[in-house]
Amino acid sequence: MKAAVIESVGRAVVAEVPDPTPGPREVVVEVAACGLCGTDLHILQGEFAPKLPIVPGHEFAGEVVGVGTQVTELAVGDQVAVDPSLYCYECRYCRTGHNNLCERWAAIGVSTAGGAAQYAVAPVANCVKLPEHVRTQDAALVEPLSCAVRGYDVLQSRLGAHVLIYGSGTMGLMMLELAKRTGAASVDVVDLNPTRLATAEQLGVSASAATPDELDRPQGWDLVIDATGNAAAIQDGLDRVAKAGTFLQFGVADYATRVTIDPYRIYNQEITITGSMAVLHSFERAAELFATGVLDPDVFISDRIPLDRYPEALEQFASGVGRKIVVTP
């Protein structure tokens, strides 16, 4: 079969690889679409993946075309979205309900072959069956949505909060859509990319700007969410949190990224700084939300690029052009 392969640091190609064979409790999925993510860029840069080469792609959905000998939950022809998370279920964190912090954490498309291919194999436990009205070509959005749902689980946001989001890429826009549905009094978005900011405006922000200095919130925001991973945005966002407010580090920063904090202000103003790591008990909920139309795929997916052009798609994603880019085998 044909698949994208990150061969070495800085090099991605499309090549022929062996067809996947399911284990007893696994299924083979014919991939309908696979989304690109910042994690893929980190892998290309030599981070995250334990070893190369690897077939990337942890955001994918498709149709079941093969099942293992012990699979009874799914059948050939079922539409599924795939949770890429692979846990050991044995370590301290798994045993205390923090599987996303598993000491042996792994993921489809990061540590094992992923969905940037014609076919992918996944444990049946990681597959969520989709209703017939959901197009699998759009359902690659379920995985990033599940990360956003996890982010809101961490926030434990209260009704009537004023929210500031840094970044209007895919994840920032998803956080915007969830904020609107969790009772926010206002949701403001900042981004230096005017095209992406225009999409946020299309989705219905309270206010948008290139910098929070342009917005009228002198006392700060109750919830500040960084969806960029950019050091300058993170540093600025930490200073925008209102008293008793919360800062969520949601964007994936490079390993070397550093910012400074003001410990006295954190103490004196009872500011919470927290993070959200990937998916935790949120994939099924994200799939259900997606099926209800919480996201408009035609707004979120800006480019559908053939798998043959995967290296080109990665370059476009890295340049910041477009919103969610998916590759289609």
N, C-alpha and C positions, 0 to 999 in steps of 0.2 A: 504494500500500500504506500501511498504518498504521505509524507509528514514533514513538518518543519522541524529542524534540528538545530539547537544551539550547540555547535561543535566545540567551541573554545571561547575564551573571553573576547568579546567584540565581533564574533563571527557567527552568523545564522545563515542556514541554507535550507533548501527544500530537497529532500532525497527520498529514495525508496527504502523502506524498512520492512521487517517481517510483519505479517498480519498478527494481531493480538489473539491469544487463545485464552478463554476464560477458565479460571479455577472453579472448583465446585460451588463456591458461593459468590461468583462474579458474573457479570454480564458484559457483552460487547455492545457498544453504542456506535451506531453510524452517526457521526457528528454532523449536525445541521449548521451550527455556527459556533465559533470560539472567540471570546472577547480578548482583547489585549489589555494589559494592566501594568501598572508601575512595577509590579513584581517581576514581570518578564524583562523589563529593562535592568532591574537589579541582577537578574540571572545573567543577562548579557554582559554585565559589568563584572561578573565573577563573584557576586554575592548571592546568598540565600540557598542556591542549589548545592547539595553536598558534593556532587561531582558532575562533570561534563564528559561526554555529550549527554544532552537530555532533550526529549520531545517536550516542549513547553505547552502551556495552555491549561489553566485551572478554572476558567469560566466557560463551560460548554454545556450544550444540551443536544439531544438528538433522539433517534429511534432505536429501541433495542432490536438487535438482529441476531443475537446469540445469547444463550443462557447456560450457566454451569449445571452440572448434574444434580445439585442440591438446591437449586433456585425454584421457589414456588410462588414468590411474591410478585414476580413480573413475568411477562410473556413476550415473545417476539411480536413486534408491532406497537408496543407501548411507547408513548412519548415520555421522556424523562429529562429532568435537570439533575446535574451531578454535583453533589457536595464534595469538594476535593480533599477535605480534611481526613488525615489518617492518624489515629491515636493508638497508643499502646494499651490503654485501659488498666494499666498496672502501677504506674508511678504515683507518687503522692498527689500530684495535681489532678490526674485523671480520677483518682479515688476520692477527691474532695470536690468534684464537679467542675474543675477548671481545665477541661480537656484541651482547650486551645493553647494552654501553657504546658502541654505534655512535654516531659523531658526527652521523649523520643519523637517529637512532633515531625510529621512528614506530610506530604501532600501530592496528590496527582498533579502532574505538570510542574512539579518542583523537585521531588525526589524520585518519582516514578513517571513513566511516559504519560503525557497529557493529551489534551483534546485538540491541539493544533495539528490535526491529522484527519485522514478519512475515517478511521475507526479508533476507538479508545476502549480500554477495559476498566471496569470499576467494580468495587464490592457492591452487592445488591443493597446492602444497608446504607450506602451513600447515594442511592438513586431515589428521587422523588417523582412519582408518577404525576404527569400533568393532565389537566382536563383537555378534552378534544378541541375546545375553542382557542387554546393557546397555541400560537405558532412557535415551533421549536427554533425557527430562525431568529426569533426574538428572545427566547428564554435563556440565552447566555447572560442576560441581565439579572437572572435570579441570584447568582452567586455574589456579585457586588452588592445587590440589594440586601442579601443576608448579612453582609458585613456592616451595612448601614443600620440594619435592625439591631445588631449587636451593639453598635455605638449608642443607640438610644436606650438600650437596656442599661448600659453603663451610666449614662447621663441621669437616669431616673428623673427626667425633667418634670417640672410641675406646670400646671395650667397657668397661662398668662405670662409666660417668660418672654423676655426680649432676647432674641438670638442673633448672633453675628457669625457668619460663615466665611472663612477665607478660602477662596477657590471655587470656580464654577465649572470645573470639569465634571466628569461623570459622578464622582463620589460627592462632590459638593452639591451638585444638583439633586442627588438622591437624599442627602441630608436635608436639603431645602424642602423636598416633597414630604418627608416624614415630619419635619418641624411643623409644617402647615397642618398636618393631621394629628398632631399631639398637643394641640391647644396653645400654640405660641401666640403671644399678643402681637409680635412683629418678628419678621425674619429679614435681616439685611445681609447682603452678599457683597464682598469686595473681590476684585480680580483685576489684574493688569491687562488681561486679554479682552479687548472690547467685544470680539465676536462671541466668546463664551459668556461674557456678562450679558449680552443681548439675549442669550437663551434663558438665563436666569430671569431676566425681566419678562420674557415670554411666559414663563411658568408662574409668575406672579409673586415677585418679592415685594417687601414693604418699601425698600430703598436699595439702590445699588450704586457703587462708586469704585474708583480706582484705589482709594484709601479711606479708612474710617474717619480721617480728618474732615472729609466732605459730608459726613453724616451727623445728624443732630442727636447725639446721645452722650452728653458730657459726663454723666455718671457711670458710663460703661454699660455692658450687656450682662445679663444674668448667665447666659450660656455663650461661650465663645468656642467655636469649632475650627480647628485647622484641618483642611482637607487638601493641603498642598505638600506638606513635608519640607517646605522651604524654610531655611533658618530665619530669614528676614521676616517672613510672615508669622512664624511661630513667636519670635521675639516681640513683634508688635502686638500680637494677639494676647500674650500674657499680660501686657499693660492695659488691655481694654476690658478686663473682667471687672464687673461691678462688685461691691462688697457682698460677701456671702455667695458669690457666683462660682461658676465652674468653668475650667478650661479643659477641653477634650483634645488630646493629640490623636487625631484620626488618620491624617495623611502619613504615608510611609517615608520617613527621612532616610538619607544615607547613613551608614554606620558612623561616619565621622562628624555628623552634624552636631553642633553644640550651641546652646543658648545660656543666658544667665537668668537667675531668678532673684527676687527680693524676699528673703526669708521673713524679715520683719513684717512686710506688707501681707504675706500669706498668713502669718500668725494673727496680725492685728485685724485684718479684714475677713478672716475666716474663708479664705479662697481655697477651693479644691482644684488640684491639678491631677488629671487622670488620663488613662490611655485605653484604647480599644484594639484588641488584637484579633483580626480575622473573624471567624465564625464560631459561635457557641450557642447551641440550642436555638438557632435562629433560621436555619435553612428552610425548614418546612413552613414556618410562618411567612418567610419571604416569598416562597412559592405561592402560598395562598393569597398574599397581598398582590402579587403580580397578576394572578388570575383574575382578581377583581378590578384590575386596571389602574392600580396605584401609580404606575408609570406609563407614559406614552412612548412606546418603542420608536416611533417615527421621529420623536424629538430627541430621544437619548442616543439612538444609533445614527451617527452621521455618515459612516462609511462602511460598506460591505465589500471587502476586498478578497479576490480569489486566493486560496491557499498558496498557489504558485508564486504569488507576490508577497509572501510573508516577510522577507527581509525589508522590502519597500514599505510594508505596513508598519513595521517596527520603527523605521526611520521617520515616517509621518507622525506616529504617536509620540516619539521622542521630541519632535519639533513643536508639539503643542497644537498642531493643526487638527481641527475637528473635535468631536466629543468622544463617545464610545466608538471604537473601531473594532469590527468583528471580521474574522476571516472565515470564508465559506469553502469547504472542500468541494 
